Amino acid sequence: MSNSTPSQRLYSLDALRGFDMFWIMGGEDFIHELMKASQHPAAIWMAAQLSHVAWNGFRFYDLIFPLFLFISGVSTPYSVGREVDKGIENKKILLRIIKRGLILVLLGIIYNNGLQLKELSHIRFPSVLGRIGLAYMFACIIYLYASQRFQYVWFAGILIGYWLLLKFNAAPGFPAGDLTMAGNFASWFDRSVLPGRLHLVIHDPEGLCSTIPAICTGLLGIFAGNFLKNNTDKTPTQKAAFIAIGGIICLIVGGTWDMFFPINKNLWTSSFMLYAGGCSLILLAIFYFIIDVMEYKRWAFFFTVIGMNSILIYLSVKFIDWYYTAEGLFRWLGQLFGENYYEVVIVACVILVKWLFLRFMYRHKLFLRV
């Protein structure tokens, strides 16, 4: 924890990160409770979008994780790039990048298992934070040591290579190219090499093998951040338009690739990476245009407060009983709305309590740095 002013960055990027985290810190639960209480068709549709597909396919909730990793990539030219511009040695920057990646892996293990002693077979090592740490780390290393042209080569090579890896391999006893949970190569690889337990016993959605294409999610964010920061021959409006067009292209390519290599978040398939990346680019273009170009910023303050301490609020659920606090303070309000909408009100109050906590941290310039 540091008591300092946050480093200069795109205001829209903090808002977009906060928008992303909002759904994790309670927005998803609010919609699901609203659906249960109202059974309104719109709430039912939104609740469906705020749940993961079982295997192949894509819903809005499948975007939350890759969007966060993409945003980390966008910030890289502003953070790592600033250190490069200052003339700091690559070796020092590399050590900081590796340190950050490994800390995220450790925090992910703590998030999964808590601060308690367990048998090795009961510990889950793969995690959301772990994937962010590893994918971001390798994306930053490519950014640090490869020219811009070879960054694109790495991007295409990883996506095509991962496709070929899964196309021509499979778990023992399954035909090459099998993409079922039991038969695909990535899940078999994780079962073979990872210690401890996997989230779904025979598969882990944050497994080691499927972290490889996630590097490209970070790289895509780096491409966007580099374009926004260094492309001085285009106006801000043109930059927003080009990023949106890039997003549409990614959607088309990812959607087309889906016919041969299904969009699948569990395997982080190359088509999924491009499709989620396309959505991320379009959201970045929208937020950037409204907030940084048009300078409509007030509405985004709610999300910015969340985005500035995103990892803190993500980890907090393992150490703070937010529901207990919200219910203790606002049970009376839930009772006023009646039994049917009681949980809807309490979940809304959970979001409020979390936000007020983050607002306090923001006001006093307290930010969790990794």
C-alpha positions in Angstrom: 0.0 0.0 0.0 1.3 3.4 -0.9 0.3 6.9 0.1 1.0 8.8 -3.1 -0.7 10.4 -6.0 -1.4 7.9 -8.8 0.9 8.1 -11.8 -0.4 10.1 -14.8 -2.5 7.9 -17.1 -5.5 8.0 -19.4 -8.6 8.9 -17.4 -10.6 6.7 -19.6 -8.4 3.7 -18.9 -9.1 3.9 -15.1 -12.8 4.3 -15.8 -12.9 1.3 -18.2 -11.0 -0.8 -15.6 -13.6 0.3 -13.0 -16.4 -0.6 -15.4 -14.9 -4.0 -15.8 -14.5 -4.6 -12.1 -18.0 -3.3 -11.2 -19.5 -6.5 -12.5 -17.2 -8.6 -10.3 -17.7 -6.5 -7.2 -21.4 -6.9 -7.2 -23.0 -5.8 -10.5 -23.4 -9.5 -11.6 -25.0 -10.4 -8.3 -27.4 -7.5 -8.5 -28.7 -8.5 -11.9 -29.1 -12.1 -10.9 -31.1 -11.2 -7.8 -33.2 -8.8 -9.8 -33.9 -11.6 -12.3 -35.0 -13.9 -9.5 -37.3 -11.2 -7.9 -38.8 -9.8 -11.1 -38.7 -12.5 -13.7 -38.7 -9.7 -16.2 -37.5 -10.7 -19.7 -34.9 -8.0 -19.8 -33.5 -9.1 -16.4 -33.5 -12.8 -17.5 -31.5 -11.9 -20.7 -29.0 -9.7 -18.7 -28.6 -12.5 -16.1 -27.8 -15.0 -18.9 -25.2 -12.6 -20.3 -23.7 -12.3 -16.8 -22.9 -16.0 -16.6 -20.2 -18.0 -18.4 -21.0 -20.4 -21.3 -20.4 -24.0 -20.3 -17.8 -24.6 -23.1 -18.0 -23.1 -26.6 -19.6 -19.7 -27.2 -19.4 -16.2 -25.9 -21.4 -14.0 -23.5 -20.7 -10.6 -22.0 -19.4 -12.2 -18.7 -16.7 -14.0 -20.7 -15.3 -10.6 -21.6 -14.6 -9.5 -18.0 -11.3 -11.4 -17.5 -9.7 -10.7 -20.9 -10.8 -7.0 -20.8 -8.8 -6.6 -17.5 -5.7 -8.2 -19.0 -6.2 -6.0 -22.2 -6.3 -2.9 -20.1 -3.1 -3.9 -18.3 -1.5 -4.1 -21.8 -2.8 -0.6 -22.8 -1.2 0.9 -19.7 2.2 -0.6 -20.6 3.5 2.1 -23.0 2.6 4.7 -20.4 4.3 2.8 -17.5 7.1 0.6 -18.9 7.4 2.9 -21.9 8.0 5.9 -19.6 10.8 4.0 -17.9 12.4 3.2 -21.2 12.1 6.9 -22.2 13.9 7.9 -19.0 16.8 5.7 -20.0 16.4 3.1 -17.3 18.3 -0.1 -18.1 16.2 -2.9 -19.6 17.6 -5.3 -16.9 16.1 -3.2 -14.1 12.8 -2.9 -15.9 12.8 -6.6 -16.6 13.3 -7.4 -12.9 10.4 -5.2 -11.9 8.2 -6.8 -14.5 9.1 -10.3 -13.3 8.6 -9.3 -9.7 5.1 -8.0 -10.4 4.2 -11.1 -12.4 5.3 -13.4 -9.6 3.6 -11.4 -6.9 0.3 -11.7 -8.8 0.8 -15.4 -9.1 1.3 -15.6 -5.3 -1.8 -13.4 -4.7 -3.8 -15.7 -6.9 -2.8 -18.7 -4.9 -3.8 -16.9 -1.7 -7.1 -15.9 -3.3 -7.8 -19.5 -4.2 -6.8 -21.2 -1.0 -6.8 -18.6 1.7 -4.1 -18.1 4.3 -4.1 -21.7 5.6 -2.0 -24.8 5.5 -3.3 -27.5 3.1 -2.1 -30.7 1.6 -0.5 -30.2 -1.8 -3.2 -32.2 -3.5 -5.9 -29.7 -2.2 -4.1 -26.5 -3.3 -5.3 -24.9 -6.5 -2.3 -23.1 -8.2 -3.9 -21.7 -11.4 -5.8 -18.5 -10.8 -7.2 -15.3 -12.5 -4.5 -13.2 -10.9 -1.8 -15.8 -11.8 -2.8 -15.7 -15.5 -2.8 -11.9 -15.5 0.6 -12.0 -13.9 2.2 -14.5 -16.3 0.5 -13.2 -19.5 1.2 -9.6 -18.7 4.8 -10.4 -17.7 5.6 -12.2 -21.0 3.7 -9.5 -23.0 5.8 -6.8 -21.4 9.0 -8.7 -22.0 8.1 -8.9 -25.7 7.4 -5.2 -25.7 10.7 -4.5 -24.0 12.9 -6.5 -26.2 11.2 -6.9 -29.6 10.8 -4.2 -32.2 7.3 -3.1 -33.1 7.4 -5.3 -36.2 8.4 -8.4 -34.3 5.8 -7.7 -31.6 3.3 -8.3 -34.4 5.2 -11.4 -35.4 5.0 -12.7 -31.9 1.3 -11.9 -31.7 0.5 -13.8 -34.9 2.9 -16.6 -34.2 1.5 -17.4 -30.8 -2.1 -17.4 -32.0 -1.4 -19.6 -35.0 1.0 -21.8 -33.0 -1.6 -22.4 -30.3 -4.2 -23.3 -32.9 -1.8 -25.8 -34.5 -0.9 -27.2 -31.1 -4.5 -28.1 -30.3 -5.4 -29.1 -33.8 -2.7 -31.8 -34.2 -2.6 -33.0 -30.6 -5.0 -34.4 -28.0 -5.1 -36.2 -24.7 -4.1 -39.9 -25.0 -6.9 -42.0 -26.4 -8.6 -39.1 -28.2 -8.3 -38.2 -31.9 -6.0 -35.3 -32.8 -7.8 -32.0 -32.6 -10.3 -33.1 -30.0 -11.6 -30.0 -28.2 -13.8 -31.6 -25.5 -12.9 -30.9 -21.9 -11.5 -34.4 -21.4 -9.8 -34.8 -24.8 -8.2 -31.5 -25.6 -4.4 -31.2 -25.4 -4.3 -28.1 -23.1 -6.4 -29.7 -20.3 -4.4 -32.9 -20.6 -1.1 -31.0 -20.4 -2.3 -29.2 -17.2 -3.5 -32.5 -15.7 0.0 -33.9 -16.4 2.2 -31.1 -15.1 0.4 -29.0 -12.6 0.6 -30.0 -8.9 -2.5 -29.8 -6.7 -6.1 -29.7 -7.9 -7.7 -28.3 -11.0 -10.8 -26.2 -10.7 -12.9 -28.6 -12.7 -11.0 -31.7 -11.7 -10.0 -32.6 -15.3 -9.6 -29.0 -16.5 -8.7 -25.6 -15.1 -10.0 -22.5 -17.0 -6.8 -20.7 -15.8 -4.5 -23.5 -16.7 -0.9 -23.2 -17.7 -1.1 -24.2 -21.4 -4.0 -21.8 -22.1 -2.1 -19.0 -20.6 0.1 -19.0 -23.7 -2.5 -17.3 -26.0 -3.5 -14.9 -23.2 -0.1 -13.3 -23.8 -1.7 -12.0 -27.0 -4.5 -10.3 -25.1 -1.8 -8.3 -23.3 0.0 -7.6 -26.5 -3.2 -6.4 -28.2 -3.6 -3.9 -25.3 0.0 -2.9 -25.8 -0.6 -2.2 -29.5 -3.6 0.0 -28.6 -1.7 1.8 -25.9 1.3 2.4 -28.1 -1.0 3.7 -30.9 -2.7 6.2 -28.5 0.5 7.4 -26.9 2.9 7.6 -29.9 0.8 8.2 -33.0 1.1 11.9 -33.1 0.0 12.4 -36.8 -3.6 11.6 -35.9 -6.1 13.6 -34.0 -7.7 12.0 -30.8 -10.9 11.5 -32.7 -9.1 9.7 -35.5 -7.3 7.5 -32.9 -10.7 6.5 -31.4 -12.0 5.7 -34.8 -9.0 3.6 -35.8 -9.1 1.6 -32.5 -12.8 0.9 -33.1 -12.1 -0.2 -36.7 -9.4 -2.5 -35.3 -11.9 -3.9 -32.9 -14.4 -4.6 -35.7 -11.6 -6.4 -37.7 -10.8 -8.6 -34.7 -14.4 -9.5 -34.3 -14.7 -10.5 -37.9 -11.4 -12.5 -37.9 -12.3 -14.1 -34.5 -15.9 -14.9 -35.7 -14.6 -16.5 -38.9 -11.9 -18.5 -37.1 -14.7 -19.8 -34.8 -15.8 -22.0 -37.7 -12.5 -23.9 -37.5 -11.3 -23.2 -33.9 -14.3 -22.6 -31.7 -14.6 -19.5 -29.5 -13.9 -20.9 -26.0 -12.9 -19.0 -22.9 -12.0 -22.2 -21.0 -9.2 -22.9 -23.6 -8.6 -19.2 -24.4 -8.7 -20.3 -28.0 -7.2 -18.0 -30.6 -10.6 -17.2 -31.9 -11.8 -16.3 -28.4 -8.7 -14.1 -27.9 -9.5 -12.1 -31.1 -13.2 -11.9 -30.4 -12.8 -10.7 -26.8 -10.0 -8.5 -28.0 -12.3 -6.9 -30.6 -14.9 -6.2 -27.9 -12.1 -4.7 -25.7 -10.9 -2.4 -28.4 -14.4 -1.1 -29.2 -15.0 -0.4 -25.5 -11.7 1.3 -25.2 -12.6 3.5 -28.2 -15.9 4.4 -26.7 -14.5 5.3 -23.3 -11.5 7.1 -24.8 -13.7 9.2 -27.1 -16.3 10.1 -24.5 -13.9 10.8 -21.6 -10.6 11.9 -23.1 -11.7 13.4 -26.4 -15.1 14.9 -25.6 -14.0 15.4 -22.0 -17.3 14.2 -20.4 -15.7 12.9 -17.2 -18.1 13.4 -14.3 -20.2 10.4 -15.1 -17.1 8.2 -15.1 -16.0 9.1 -11.6 -18.0 6.2 -10.1 -16.0 3.7 -12.2 -12.7 5.5 -11.8 -12.8 5.1 -8.0 -13.2 1.4 -8.5 -10.6 1.2 -11.3 -7.9 2.9 -9.2 -8.0 0.1 -6.6 -9.2 -2.9 -8.7 -6.9 -5.5 -7.2 -7.6 -4.4 -3.7 -11.4 -4.8 -4.1 -10.9 -8.1 -5.9 -8.9 -9.6 -3.0 -11.0 -8.0 -0.3 -13.8 -10.5 -0.5 -11.5 -13.2 0.9 -10.8 -11.1 4.1 -13.9 -8.9 4.5 -17.5 -10.0 4.9 -19.1 -7.2 2.8 -22.5 -8.8 2.9 -22.5 -8.9 6.7 -21.6 -5.3 6.9 -24.2 -4.1 4.3 -27.0 -6.2 5.9 -26.1 -4.9 9.3 -26.4 -1.3 8.1 -29.3 -1.6 5.6 -31.5 -4.5 6.7 -34.2 -2.0 7.5 -34.1 -0.8 3.9 -34.4 -4.3 2.5 -37.4 -4.9 4.8 -39.1 -1.7 3.4 -38.9 -3.2 -0.1 -40.4 -6.5 1.0 -39.2 -10.1 1.1 -39.3 -10.5 -2.7 -36.8 -7.7 -3.3 -34.9 -8.0 0.0 -31.8 -9.5 -1.6 -31.8 -7.1 -4.5 -31.6 -4.2 -2.1 -28.9 -5.8 0.1 -26.7 -6.6 -2.9 -27.1 -3.0 -4.1 -26.0 -1.9 -0.6 -23.0 -4.2 -0.7 -22.0 -2.4 -3.9 -22.5 0.9 -2.1 -20.5 -0.1 0.9 -17.6 -1.3 -1.2 -17.7 1.9 -3.3 -17.6 4.1 -0.2 -14.6 2.2 1.1 -12.9 2.7 -2.3 -13.9 6.3 -2.3 -12.2 6.8 1.1 -9.1 5.1 -0.2 -9.2 7.3 -3.3 -9.7 10.5 -1.3 -6.7 9.7 0.8 -4.6 8.6 -2.2 -4.2 5.1 -0.9 -3.7 2.6 -3.7 -2.6 -1.0 -3.7 0.4 -1.3 -5.9 1.7 -4.6 -7.3 
